[in-house]
Amino acid sequence: MSSAVARVDKGEYETILLPVSGENDGPAIQLACNLSKLVKKGKCKILVLYVIQVQRSLPLDASIDPEIQKAERTLSQVEDTLVECNCEIDTDILQAREVGVAIIDEAVEKKADLILMGAGYKKRFGTSGVAPSVLTVLRDAPCPVVIVRPALQDQEGK
């Protein structure tokens, strides 16, 4: 049995950071809920994070109403989905220049035991790949990271 699975079996992932974007989040949300049920009641916390990437031409604290409204809708939908979970749910919206860096900073600040995130594919130069924010999280995370993504063939038509 791998050490990651053993940690889940022991209920050691008590604080799960779940970055969401409103796209490709479903499987990661469901997995977070399933993992939370393995932790002793009252000891699990899922931190749902929506990061708004602010263009460099704008001040970092700029009021970007359409993005803030999208973030609030997304977080509300995620909360509704996680209501069946056996744990505390916290949500937060951050504005940052780089999404991946904001996720890492939040994981450090909140002492996350696990980062669990969905990822789609980005087409670049005719080749499918993952978003730069996912690569940043994989490279710099202070804790284990689980990336949930659809099969490539499921994304080919999109």
Backbone as numpy.savetxt, mean C-alpha at the origin, in Angstrom:
# Nx Ny Nz CAx CAy CAz Cx Cy Cz
9.34 -24.30 5.92 8.48 -23.12 5.92 9.38 -21.88 5.92
9.07 -20.93 5.06 9.90 -19.72 4.99 9.70 -18.88 6.24
10.68 -18.01 6.50 10.61 -17.18 7.71 9.44 -16.20 7.64
9.09 -15.72 6.42 7.96 -14.79 6.28 6.66 -15.47 6.67
6.46 -16.72 6.22 5.25 -17.46 6.56 5.24 -17.76 8.06
6.39 -18.11 8.61 6.47 -18.37 10.05 6.10 -17.13 10.85
6.52 -15.96 10.40 6.16 -14.73 11.10 4.66 -14.49 11.06
4.03 -14.80 9.93 2.57 -14.67 9.84 1.91 -15.63 10.81
2.36 -16.90 10.81 1.79 -17.90 11.70 1.90 -17.49 13.17
2.95 -16.80 13.52 3.16 -16.35 14.90 2.44 -15.04 15.19
1.84 -14.44 14.18 1.13 -13.18 14.39 2.07 -12.01 14.58
3.25 -12.07 13.97 4.25 -11.02 14.17 4.03 -9.80 13.28
3.16 -9.89 12.29 2.86 -8.73 11.44 1.68 -8.00 12.04
1.92 -7.26 13.09 0.85 -6.57 13.80 0.52 -5.22 13.18
1.49 -4.59 12.52 1.27 -3.30 11.87 1.57 -3.45 10.39
0.51 -3.40 9.58 0.63 -3.58 8.14 0.40 -2.23 7.47
1.37 -1.77 6.70 1.21 -0.55 5.92 0.68 -0.96 4.55
-0.47 -0.39 4.19 -1.15 -0.74 2.95 -1.29 0.51 2.08
-0.28 0.82 1.25 -0.41 1.96 0.34 -1.43 1.63 -0.75
-2.31 2.57 -1.04 -3.33 2.37 -2.08 -3.29 3.54 -3.06
-3.80 3.26 -4.27 -3.84 4.29 -5.30 -5.19 4.37 -5.99
-6.06 3.43 -5.68 -7.33 3.37 -6.38 -7.28 2.47 -7.60
-6.12 1.93 -7.91 -5.93 1.01 -9.03 -5.12 -0.18 -8.55
-5.53 -1.37 -8.94 -4.79 -2.59 -8.61 -4.68 -2.85 -7.11
-5.59 -2.31 -6.31 -5.52 -2.44 -4.86 -6.26 -3.66 -4.31
-7.27 -4.15 -5.04 -8.17 -5.18 -4.53 -7.49 -6.39 -3.92
-6.61 -7.07 -4.65 -5.97 -8.26 -4.08 -5.11 -7.95 -2.84
-4.46 -6.80 -2.83 -3.63 -6.43 -1.67 -4.52 -6.15 -0.45
-5.66 -5.50 -0.68 -6.59 -5.21 0.42 -7.10 -6.52 1.00
-7.49 -7.45 0.15 -8.00 -8.74 0.62 -6.93 -9.51 1.38
-5.69 -9.48 0.90 -4.61 -10.17 1.58 -4.33 -9.54 2.94
-4.38 -8.22 3.02 -4.19 -7.54 4.31 -5.25 -7.97 5.30
-6.48 -8.06 4.84 -7.58 -8.49 5.71 -7.35 -9.93 6.18
-6.96 -10.80 5.25 -6.70 -12.19 5.62 -5.56 -12.31 6.62
-4.49 -11.55 6.41 -3.36 -11.59 7.35 -3.77 -11.06 8.73
-4.62 -10.04 8.75 -5.04 -9.46 10.03 -5.80 -10.46 10.87
-6.48 -11.40 10.23 -7.26 -12.40 10.95 -6.37 -13.42 11.64
-5.10 -13.47 11.25 -4.17 -14.41 11.87 -3.52 -13.85 13.13
-3.66 -12.56 13.32 -3.05 -11.89 14.47 -4.06 -11.89 15.62
-3.54 -11.96 16.84 -4.43 -11.95 18.00 -5.33 -10.74 17.98
-6.58 -10.95 18.32 -7.58 -9.88 18.30 -7.09 -8.67 19.10
-7.26 -7.50 18.51 -6.88 -6.26 19.18 -5.43 -5.88 19.03
-4.62 -6.74 18.41 -3.20 -6.44 18.27 -2.81 -6.00 16.86
-3.75 -6.12 15.92 -3.42 -5.81 14.53 -3.88 -4.41 14.17
-3.07 -3.75 13.35 -3.42 -2.43 12.83 -3.04 -2.41 11.35
-4.00 -1.97 10.53 -3.72 -1.77 9.11 -3.70 -0.27 8.88
-2.57 0.22 8.41 -2.39 1.64 8.11 -2.57 1.82 6.60
-3.69 2.39 6.20 -3.98 2.57 4.78 -3.48 3.96 4.38
-2.61 4.00 3.39 -1.95 5.24 3.00 -2.20 5.55 1.54
-2.62 6.78 1.28 -2.77 7.28 -0.09 -1.78 8.44 -0.23
-0.88 8.32 -1.20 0.11 9.37 -1.43 -0.22 10.11 -2.72
-0.36 11.43 -2.59 -0.58 12.29 -3.75 0.78 12.83 -4.17
1.16 12.52 -5.41 2.44 13.03 -5.91 2.24 14.46 -6.41
3.01 15.37 -5.82 2.91 16.79 -6.14 4.00 17.15 -7.14
3.60 17.77 -8.23 4.58 18.19 -9.24 5.56 19.19 -8.63
6.77 19.17 -9.12 7.81 20.07 -8.59 7.50 21.54 -8.85
6.63 21.81 -9.81 6.28 23.21 -10.11 5.30 23.79 -9.07
4.76 22.93 -8.21 3.81 23.37 -7.19 4.44 23.27 -5.81
3.97 24.10 -4.87 4.44 23.92 -3.49 3.95 22.58 -2.95
4.72 21.98 -2.06 4.39 20.66 -1.54 3.04 20.63 -0.84
2.64 21.74 -0.24 1.36 21.78 0.48 0.22 22.35 -0.37
0.40 22.37 -1.69 -0.63 22.89 -2.59 -1.93 22.12 -2.41
-3.03 22.84 -2.49 -4.35 22.21 -2.40 -4.74 21.71 -3.78
-4.69 20.41 -3.96 -5.00 19.79 -5.25 -6.34 19.07 -5.07
-7.43 19.85 -5.13 -8.75 19.34 -4.78 -9.16 18.06 -5.51
-9.01 17.95 -6.82 -9.45 16.70 -7.47 -8.70 15.47 -6.93
-7.41 15.62 -6.69 -6.62 14.50 -6.16 -7.01 14.18 -4.72
-7.26 15.21 -3.92 -7.67 15.00 -2.53 -9.02 14.29 -2.49
-9.94 14.70 -3.36 -11.25 14.04 -3.41 -11.13 12.59 -3.83
-10.26 12.32 -4.81 -10.03 10.93 -5.24 -9.44 10.12 -4.09
-8.49 10.70 -3.37 -7.87 10.01 -2.24 -8.91 9.69 -1.17
-9.76 10.65 -0.84 -10.79 10.44 0.18 -11.77 9.35 -0.24
-12.19 9.35 -1.51 -13.09 8.30 -2.01 -12.42 6.93 -1.93
-11.17 6.88 -2.35 -10.44 5.61 -2.33 -10.31 5.08 -0.91
-9.91 5.95 0.02 -9.75 5.51 1.41 -11.08 5.07 2.01
-12.15 5.74 1.67 -13.47 5.36 2.16 -13.85 3.97 1.64
-13.59 3.70 0.37 -13.88 2.39 -0.20 -13.05 1.30 0.45
-11.78 1.60 0.71 -10.91 0.62 1.35 -11.39 0.33 2.78
-11.75 1.38 3.50 -12.28 1.18 4.86 -13.53 0.31 4.84
-14.43 0.55 3.89 -15.64 -0.27 3.78 -15.29 -1.73 3.53
-14.27 -1.98 2.73 -13.84 -3.34 2.43 -13.20 -4.00 3.64
-12.45 -3.23 4.42 -11.72 -3.79 5.56 -12.56 -3.91 6.83
-13.84 -3.55 6.77 -14.68 -3.56 7.96 -14.77 -4.96 8.58
-14.63 -6.00 7.76 -14.71 -7.38 8.26 -13.42 -7.83 8.96
-12.39 -7.05 8.87 -11.11 -7.44 9.45 -11.16 -7.39 10.97
-10.20 -8.06 11.53 -10.13 -8.24 12.96 -9.16 -7.25 13.59
-9.14 -6.01 13.09 -8.12 -5.10 13.59 -8.51 -3.63 13.44
-7.65 -2.80 14.00 -7.83 -1.35 13.90 -7.40 -0.89 12.51
-8.16 0.06 11.95 -7.85 0.60 10.63 -7.59 2.10 10.79
-6.44 2.56 10.31 -6.11 3.98 10.27 -5.88 4.36 8.81
-6.33 5.55 8.44 -6.11 6.02 7.07 -5.38 7.36 7.11
-4.63 7.61 6.04 -3.89 8.86 5.96 -3.67 9.23 4.50
-3.67 10.53 4.26 -3.34 11.06 2.93 -2.08 11.91 3.10
-1.08 11.64 2.29 0.15 12.43 2.30 0.37 13.05 0.93
0.97 14.21 0.91 1.42 14.82 -0.34 2.94 14.78 -0.33
3.51 14.32 -1.43 4.96 14.16 -1.50 5.43 14.31 -2.93
6.71 14.56 -3.08 7.31 14.62 -4.41 7.46 13.23 -5.02
7.82 12.27 -4.19 8.07 10.89 -4.64 7.23 9.93 -3.81
6.38 9.16 -4.46 5.46 8.24 -3.77 6.23 7.19 -2.98
7.21 6.55 -3.61 7.96 5.49 -2.93 8.66 5.97 -1.68
9.26 7.14 -1.75 9.96 7.70 -0.59 8.97 7.99 0.54
7.78 8.50 0.20 6.77 8.77 1.21 6.32 7.47 1.89
6.18 6.40 1.13 5.79 5.11 1.70 6.86 4.62 2.67
8.12 4.73 2.27 9.23 4.31 3.14 9.24 5.14 4.42
9.12 6.45 4.30 9.11 7.33 5.48 7.97 6.96 6.43
6.81 6.68 5.88 5.66 6.30 6.70 5.90 4.96 7.40
6.50 4.01 6.70 6.81 2.71 7.29 7.77 2.85 8.47
8.75 3.74 8.31 9.71 3.98 9.40 9.01 4.67 10.56
8.26 5.73 10.26 7.60 6.51 11.31 6.59 5.67 12.10
5.82 4.85 11.41 4.76 4.05 12.07 5.26 2.69 12.53
6.54 2.41 12.31 7.13 1.13 12.70 6.36 -0.06 12.12
6.13 0.00 10.83 5.39 -1.06 10.14 6.18 -2.37 10.18
5.46 -3.46 10.40 6.06 -4.79 10.38 6.07 -5.36 8.97
5.20 -4.82 8.11 5.05 -5.33 6.75 4.46 -4.23 5.87
4.97 -4.12 4.66 4.37 -3.25 3.64 3.73 -4.19 2.63
2.45 -3.96 2.38 1.68 -4.80 1.47 1.04 -3.89 0.44
1.41 -4.05 -0.82 0.88 -3.14 -1.83 0.58 -3.84 -3.14
-0.43 -3.31 -3.82 -0.77 -3.79 -5.15 0.08 -3.07 -6.17
0.31 -3.71 -7.28 1.09 -3.08 -8.35 0.55 -3.52 -9.69
0.42 -2.57 -10.57 0.04 -2.88 -11.94 1.30 -2.85 -12.80
1.09 -2.71 -14.07 2.20 -2.64 -15.00 2.25 -1.27 -15.64
3.42 -0.79 -15.86 3.63 0.45 -16.61 4.28 0.06 -17.93
3.67 0.48 -19.02 4.27 0.24 -20.34 5.25 1.36 -20.62
6.47 1.00 -20.91 7.49 1.99 -21.22 8.37 1.42 -22.32
8.45 2.14 -23.39 9.26 1.71 -24.54 8.85 0.32 -25.02
7.53 0.03 -24.94 7.02 -1.24 -25.42 7.22 -2.41 -24.48
7.76 -2.17 -23.31 8.02 -3.23 -22.35 7.22 -2.97 -21.09
6.65 -4.04 -20.51 5.90 -3.90 -19.27 6.86 -3.94 -18.08
6.59 -3.09 -17.12 7.38 -3.07 -15.90 6.53 -2.52 -14.77
7.10 -2.45 -13.58 6.35 -1.91 -12.44 6.70 -0.44 -12.26
5.87 0.24 -11.53 6.05 1.67 -11.28 7.34 1.93 -10.50
7.97 3.07 -10.73 9.18 3.40 -9.98 8.96 3.41 -8.46
7.77 3.77 -8.02 7.51 3.79 -6.57 7.61 2.38 -5.98
7.18 1.37 -6.73 7.28 -0.01 -6.25 8.75 -0.41 -6.12
9.55 -0.03 -7.11 10.98 -0.35 -7.06 11.66 0.34 -5.87
11.28 1.58 -5.60 11.83 2.29 -4.45 11.49 1.58 -3.15
10.24 1.15 -3.02 9.82 0.45 -1.80 10.58 -0.86 -1.66
10.69 -1.61 -2.74 11.42 -2.88 -2.68 12.89 -2.67 -2.30
13.48 -1.60 -2.80 14.90 -1.34 -2.54 15.16 -0.83 -1.13
14.27 0.04 -0.60 14.60 0.78 0.62 13.74 0.46 1.84
12.83 -0.47 1.74 11.91 -0.74 2.85 12.64 -1.22 4.10
12.20 -0.74 5.27 12.82 -1.15 6.53 12.22 -2.46 7.07
11.29 -3.06 6.32 10.59 -4.26 6.77 10.28 -5.12 5.55
9.75 -6.32 5.74 9.37 -7.14 4.58 8.33 -6.43 3.73
8.34 -6.73 2.42 7.42 -6.14 1.47 6.75 -7.26 0.68
5.44 -7.16 0.53 4.70 -8.09 -0.31 4.04 -7.26 -1.41
4.33 -7.61 -2.65 3.74 -6.95 -3.80 2.75 -7.92 -4.43
1.52 -7.46 -4.62 0.49 -8.28 -5.26 0.17 -7.62 -6.60
0.32 -8.38 -7.67 0.05 -7.82 -8.98 -0.71 -8.85 -9.81
-1.49 -8.37 -10.78 -2.20 -9.30 -11.67 -1.20 -9.98 -12.61
-1.62 -11.11 -13.14 -0.79 -11.81 -14.12 -0.64 -10.92 -15.35
0.51 -10.96 -15.98 0.80 -10.12 -17.15 -0.24 -10.31 -18.24
-0.64 -11.54 -18.49 -1.62 -11.78 -19.56 -2.97 -11.13 -19.25
-3.29 -10.91 -17.96 -4.52 -10.22 -17.60 -4.45 -8.73 -17.91
-3.25 -8.20 -18.07 -3.05 -6.79 -18.31 -2.76 -6.45 -19.78
-2.53 -7.43 -20.60 -2.13 -7.18 -21.99 -3.14 -6.36 -22.76
-4.43 -6.57 -22.53 -5.45 -5.86 -23.28 -5.70 -4.46 -22.77
-5.10 -4.08 -21.68 -5.36 -2.76 -21.07 -4.38 -1.72 -21.52
